[in-house]
Amino acid sequence: MVKTSTPKFPLGIDLFRLDGRIALITGASGHLGRSMAMALCEAGAHVILNGHTEEKIKLFYEELRSKGLSVSMAINDIEQEADIEELFFRLGKEYDRLDIIVNNAYSGNAGTLDTATYEDFSRAYGITVTASFRILQLAKPLLEKAASENIGGASVINIASMYGVVSPDPVIYGESGANNPPYYGAAKAGLIQLTRYAACHLASKGIRVNSLSPGPFPSPDIAEKIPEFYKELCRKNPMNRIGYADELKGPLLFLASDASSYVTGSNLLVDGGWTAW
């Protein structure tokens, strides 16, 4: 059915508010996951923190609770289909809807064309693409319930990477051994395409699906551990620096909120201009 009436939008900054909304983020306790989970909480959402390492998730949960933020925990390993099914069986009992999903989980090591294995590719693709697909399948009924309550519908945000768009430059790694592996970029490219596919097939249900692709956001200690690589990483970027985890907060809130109500199937690059060269 074609909508003809104009919805009443919040004013200005209120477009980015998430009060009363329920969000699930996978890989919540990681380097970038922490900042993104914090952003959702700070914007007023109740955030379900997912991860497979119970100790890390509990510590992060307690940190957020101490700040008066609304959070809960979901200790599940999304590399395992049975764990994903158990997670959504439980969520279906505890919540009547799900407004936002952030598929952020990833697990893998550095590698090259020479060192990468079949198992590396299978694992990277499994946690990045297959798990995100299964989560979307199982979440669909909860997302549909939320879609009618928000101007921008329900929002799914897949965390991809600039390396799903361009290849790493092997020169910047030198002898550091920190090479971004081929399976990482291949899996993230697959996730970007899954985003487009899902966006086109779910738009009629009021579910928006977008990907957010961070650029160079290395761990905070990279400058001390591998100083030459850090310098090369900065030099390669038009802004001549790396990204800070909190710089993902704004882009994430844009995609999660009614501020992006007419945005779906997009890949938002947050890379300091890396892919603009």
C-alpha positions as CSV (number, residue, x, y, z in Angstrom):
1,M,0.0,0.0,0.0
2,V,1.4,3.4,-1.0
3,K,1.6,5.9,1.9
4,T,0.3,9.4,1.0
5,S,0.1,11.2,4.3
6,T,3.1,13.0,5.7
7,P,4.4,11.7,9.1
8,K,5.1,14.1,11.9
9,F,8.8,14.2,12.4
10,P,10.6,15.2,15.7
11,L,12.4,18.5,15.7
12,G,16.1,18.8,15.1
13,I,18.3,16.7,17.4
14,D,15.3,14.7,18.7
15,L,15.4,12.8,15.4
16,F,18.4,11.0,16.8
17,R,16.7,10.0,20.0
18,L,15.9,6.3,20.7
19,D,13.8,6.6,23.8
20,G,11.7,3.5,24.4
21,R,13.4,1.5,21.7
22,I,15.0,-2.0,22.1
23,A,18.3,-2.7,20.5
24,L,20.5,-5.8,20.1
25,I,24.2,-5.5,19.4
26,T,26.4,-8.4,18.8
27,G,30.1,-8.3,19.7
28,A,29.1,-5.6,22.3
29,S,32.2,-5.7,24.4
30,G,34.8,-5.3,21.6
31,H,36.9,-2.2,20.7
32,L,34.2,-0.7,18.5
33,G,31.2,-2.5,19.9
34,R,31.6,-0.8,23.3
35,S,31.3,2.7,21.7
36,M,28.4,1.7,19.6
37,A,26.5,0.1,22.5
38,M,27.2,3.2,24.6
39,A,25.8,5.4,21.9
40,L,22.6,3.5,21.7
41,C,22.2,3.6,25.5
42,E,23.0,7.3,25.7
43,A,20.3,8.0,23.0
44,G,17.7,6.4,25.3
45,A,17.5,2.8,24.0
46,H,17.4,-0.3,26.1
47,V,20.4,-2.3,24.8
48,I,20.8,-6.0,24.8
49,L,24.5,-6.7,25.0
50,N,25.5,-9.9,23.1
51,G,28.9,-11.6,23.3
52,H,30.3,-15.1,23.9
53,T,32.8,-14.1,26.6
54,E,30.7,-13.9,29.8
55,E,33.2,-12.1,31.9
56,K,33.7,-9.3,29.4
57,I,30.0,-8.8,28.8
58,K,29.3,-8.8,32.6
59,L,31.9,-6.2,33.2
60,F,30.6,-3.9,30.4
61,Y,27.0,-4.5,31.6
62,E,27.9,-3.4,35.2
63,E,29.8,-0.4,33.8
64,L,26.7,0.8,31.9
65,R,24.3,0.0,34.7
66,S,26.5,2.1,37.1
67,K,25.9,5.1,34.7
68,G,22.1,4.6,35.0
69,L,21.8,3.2,31.5
70,S,19.2,0.6,30.5
71,V,20.9,-2.7,29.5
72,S,20.6,-6.5,29.6
73,M,22.9,-9.3,28.7
74,A,22.7,-12.1,26.1
75,I,25.6,-14.5,26.5
76,N,25.5,-16.5,23.2
77,D,28.1,-17.5,20.7
78,I,26.6,-16.5,17.3
79,E,29.1,-18.7,15.5
80,Q,26.8,-21.5,16.5
81,E,23.3,-21.6,14.9
82,A,21.9,-23.3,18.0
83,D,23.0,-20.4,20.1
84,I,21.4,-17.9,17.7
85,E,18.2,-19.9,17.9
86,E,18.3,-20.0,21.7
87,L,18.9,-16.3,21.8
88,F,15.8,-15.4,19.7
89,F,13.7,-18.0,21.5
90,R,14.5,-16.1,24.7
91,L,14.1,-12.6,23.2
92,G,10.7,-13.6,21.8
93,K,9.6,-14.4,25.3
94,E,11.1,-11.3,27.0
95,Y,10.3,-8.6,24.4
96,D,7.3,-7.8,22.2
97,R,9.4,-6.2,19.5
98,L,13.0,-5.3,18.5
99,D,13.6,-1.9,17.0
100,I,17.3,-2.0,16.2
101,I,19.9,-4.7,15.4
102,V,23.6,-4.0,15.1
103,N,25.4,-7.0,13.6
104,N,28.9,-6.2,14.8
105,A,30.5,-9.5,15.9
106,Y,33.7,-10.7,14.2
107,S,36.5,-13.0,15.1
108,G,39.7,-13.6,13.2
109,N,43.5,-13.1,13.0
110,A,45.9,-11.3,10.7
111,G,46.9,-13.2,7.6
112,T,48.0,-13.1,4.0
113,L,47.2,-14.9,0.7
114,D,50.0,-17.3,1.6
115,T,49.0,-18.0,5.2
116,A,45.2,-17.9,5.0
117,T,43.4,-21.3,5.3
118,Y,40.1,-22.8,4.2
119,E,39.0,-22.8,7.8
120,D,39.9,-19.1,8.1
121,F,37.6,-18.3,5.2
122,S,34.8,-20.5,6.5
123,R,34.9,-19.0,10.0
124,A,35.1,-15.4,8.8
125,Y,32.2,-15.9,6.4
126,G,30.2,-17.8,9.0
127,I,30.3,-15.2,11.7
128,T,30.1,-12.2,9.4
129,V,27.6,-13.2,6.7
130,T,25.8,-16.5,7.7
131,A,25.2,-15.5,11.3
132,S,24.0,-12.0,10.3
133,F,21.6,-13.7,7.8
134,R,20.3,-16.1,10.5
135,I,19.8,-13.3,13.0
136,L,17.8,-11.4,10.4
137,Q,15.7,-14.4,9.7
138,L,14.8,-15.0,13.3
139,A,14.4,-11.4,14.2
140,K,12.0,-10.6,11.4
141,P,8.8,-11.0,13.4
142,L,10.1,-8.8,16.2
143,L,11.3,-6.2,13.7
144,E,8.0,-6.1,11.9
145,K,6.2,-5.4,15.2
146,A,8.5,-2.5,15.9
147,A,8.3,-1.1,12.3
148,S,4.8,0.2,12.6
149,E,5.7,2.2,15.8
150,N,8.5,4.3,14.4
151,I,8.6,6.9,11.6
152,G,11.8,5.2,10.3
153,G,10.5,1.7,10.9
154,A,12.9,-0.9,12.3
155,S,16.6,-0.6,11.6
156,V,19.2,-3.3,11.0
157,I,22.8,-2.1,10.8
158,N,25.5,-4.5,9.5
159,I,29.0,-3.4,10.5
160,A,31.2,-4.0,7.4
161,S,34.5,-2.4,6.6
162,M,36.3,-0.2,4.1
163,Y,38.1,-3.4,3.2
164,G,34.8,-4.7,1.9
165,V,35.1,-2.0,-0.7
166,V,38.8,-1.7,-1.4
167,S,41.8,-3.9,-0.8
168,P,44.4,-3.3,1.9
169,D,47.6,-1.8,0.6
170,P,50.2,-4.5,1.5
171,V,53.0,-1.9,1.5
172,I,51.8,-0.3,4.8
173,Y,52.3,-3.5,6.8
174,G,56.0,-3.9,6.2
175,E,57.3,-6.6,8.5
176,S,54.7,-6.0,11.2
177,G,52.8,-9.2,10.6
178,A,49.6,-7.3,11.1
179,N,48.3,-7.8,7.6
180,N,44.6,-7.5,7.2
181,P,43.7,-11.0,5.8
182,P,41.9,-11.8,2.5
183,Y,39.0,-13.5,4.3
184,Y,38.2,-10.4,6.3
185,G,37.5,-8.2,3.3
186,A,35.8,-11.0,1.4
187,A,33.4,-11.6,4.2
188,K,32.7,-7.9,4.7
189,A,32.0,-7.5,1.0
190,G,29.6,-10.3,1.3
191,L,27.9,-8.6,4.2
192,I,27.5,-5.4,2.2
193,Q,25.8,-7.3,-0.5
194,L,23.5,-9.1,2.0
195,T,22.6,-5.6,3.2
196,R,21.5,-4.6,-0.2
197,Y,19.5,-7.8,-0.8
198,A,17.8,-7.7,2.6
199,A,17.0,-3.9,2.2
200,C,15.2,-4.5,-1.0
201,H,13.2,-7.5,0.3
202,L,12.3,-6.0,3.7
203,A,11.5,-2.4,2.8
204,S,7.8,-3.2,2.3
205,K,7.7,-4.5,5.9
206,G,9.0,-1.2,7.3
207,I,12.5,-2.7,8.0
208,R,15.5,-0.7,6.9
209,V,18.8,-2.4,6.4
210,N,22.1,-0.5,6.0
211,S,25.8,-1.2,6.5
212,L,28.3,0.9,8.3
213,S,31.9,0.5,7.1
214,P,34.6,1.8,9.5
215,G,38.0,2.7,8.1
216,P,41.2,2.6,10.1
217,F,40.1,2.1,13.7
218,P,42.9,0.1,15.2
219,S,43.1,-0.8,18.9
220,P,44.3,2.1,21.0
221,D,47.7,0.5,21.8
222,I,48.7,0.1,18.1
223,A,50.9,3.2,18.2
224,E,53.1,1.7,20.9
225,K,53.1,-1.9,19.7
226,I,53.7,-1.3,16.0
227,P,54.8,2.4,15.6
228,E,55.9,2.1,12.0
229,F,52.7,0.5,10.9
230,Y,50.7,3.2,12.8
231,K,52.6,5.9,11.0
232,E,51.9,4.3,7.6
233,L,48.2,3.9,8.5
234,C,47.9,7.6,9.2
235,R,49.9,8.6,6.2
236,K,47.7,6.6,3.9
237,N,44.6,8.5,5.1
238,P,43.6,11.9,3.7
239,M,43.0,13.1,7.2
240,N,46.4,11.9,8.2
241,R,45.2,10.1,11.3
242,I,43.3,7.0,12.5
243,G,39.7,6.9,13.6
244,Y,38.6,6.9,17.3
245,A,36.0,4.5,18.4
246,D,33.6,7.2,19.6
247,E,33.6,8.7,16.0
248,L,31.3,5.8,15.1
249,K,28.6,7.0,17.6
250,G,27.1,9.7,15.3
251,P,27.0,7.6,12.1
252,L,25.5,4.7,14.1
253,L,22.8,6.8,15.7
254,F,21.9,8.3,12.3
255,L,21.3,4.8,10.8
256,A,19.5,3.5,13.9
257,S,17.1,6.5,14.3
258,D,14.4,8.3,12.5
259,A,17.0,10.7,11.2
260,S,17.6,8.1,8.4
261,S,14.0,7.2,7.8
262,Y,14.4,7.3,4.0
263,V,17.8,5.5,3.9
264,T,18.0,1.8,3.2
265,G,20.4,-0.5,1.2
266,S,23.2,2.0,1.8
267,N,26.8,1.5,2.9
268,L,28.0,4.4,5.0
269,L,31.8,4.7,4.9
270,V,33.4,6.2,8.0
271,D,37.0,6.1,6.9
272,G,38.5,9.6,7.0
273,G,38.4,9.7,3.2
274,W,40.5,6.5,2.8
275,T,38.3,5.2,-0.1
276,A,38.1,8.6,-1.7
277,W,41.7,8.5,-3.0
